[in-house]
Every structure is written in C-alpha cells, then in structure tokens.
Amino acid sequence: MPRMIITHNVVDVDRWLSFKDERAGAISAMGGSQVVDHVAEDGSNAVAIAANVDDVATVLAGLASPPPELHSAMERHGVLPPVTVYVEK
C-alpha cells in the first residue's frame, strides 16, 4: 500500500485543522487509511496530508475532478489550488 502526500495552501490553518475528522473520512472513502495532517513550521498557510492508499489512481482521479461532496468539503476546509500529490515509489 503506497503512501501518498497531498500538499496545498489553505485560507486559514486553524479552520482547516478543525475539519480533521471530516477530511480523514473523505480520504478513507477513496481507499485511504492512516491519514495524518501536517502544517508548515514556518507559520505559512501551507499544509500536507499523508495517507496510505489502496489505489493511487482512484485518489488522483478524485482530486483531479472532485465529486460535488468532495469539492464542497474542500471549499469548506479552505483549500487553495494548486493541489500537489506525491506518491511513494
């Protein structure tokens, strides 16, 4: 099961962190597990999400063209594009 890191900026880090459980649920619905949030130590609004994923292609497709519920959650969480994905090889 590869590890995936998703990075992006957010409007407000505290707001983004307040949705931790919802975010973990959305990633789990795409086959992810062991979801961990990270924030930049420099105080910027850069964040990262690490997760183990069953199917990298499914997560990439969901992020490239988010279904309405995921798109709504990303807006609610204050996600700012671009979203960059790193995959363990």
WOGIUR-V781405 format. One record per residue. N is the residue number from 0. NEAR is the number of other ideal C-beta (glycine too) atoms within 12 Angstrom. D_LAST is the distance of its C-alpha to the last C-alpha in Angstrom with 2 decimals. Layout:
BEGIN
N;NEAR;D_LAST, N;NEAR;D_LAST
END
This chain:
BEGIN
0;16;10.30, 1;24;7.24, 2;24;8.47, 3;36;9.66, 4;27;11.88, 5;36;14.84, 6;26;17.29, 7;31;20.83, 8;23;24.38, 9;33;27.04, 10;19;30.82, 11;19;31.44, 12;28;29.10, 13;16;31.59, 14;21;31.98, 15;31;28.22, 16;21;28.02, 17;16;30.99, 18;29;28.99, 19;22;26.31, 20;15;27.31, 21;23;27.56, 22;34;24.11, 23;23;22.58, 24;18;24.63, 25;31;23.46, 26;36;19.76, 27;21;20.70, 28;23;22.59, 29;32;19.48, 30;24;17.86, 31;33;16.49, 32;22;17.47, 33;19;17.78, 34;30;18.25, 35;21;18.96, 36;29;20.66, 37;21;20.67, 38;24;23.33, 39;17;23.67, 40;10;25.80, 41;9;27.75, 42;8;29.61, 43;16;28.27, 44;23;27.35, 45;23;23.59, 46;35;21.61, 47;29;18.13, 48;40;17.13, 49;26;14.33, 50;35;13.94, 51;24;12.34, 52;33;12.55, 53;20;13.75, 54;18;13.28, 55;26;11.20, 56;17;13.87, 57;20;16.65, 58;36;15.73, 59;23;15.20, 60;17;18.54, 61;30;20.22, 62;33;19.45, 63;16;20.39, 64;13;23.62, 65;23;24.38, 66;17;27.06, 67;11;30.26, 68;16;29.72, 69;26;26.28, 70;19;27.72, 71;15;30.69, 72;26;28.67, 73;29;26.69, 74;19;30.09, 75;20;31.62, 76;35;28.91, 77;23;29.48, 78;33;26.10, 79;22;26.43, 80;17;24.43, 81;13;22.20, 82;29;19.27, 83;20;15.94, 84;28;12.64, 85;21;9.34, 86;21;6.26, 87;14;3.79, 88;7;0.00
END
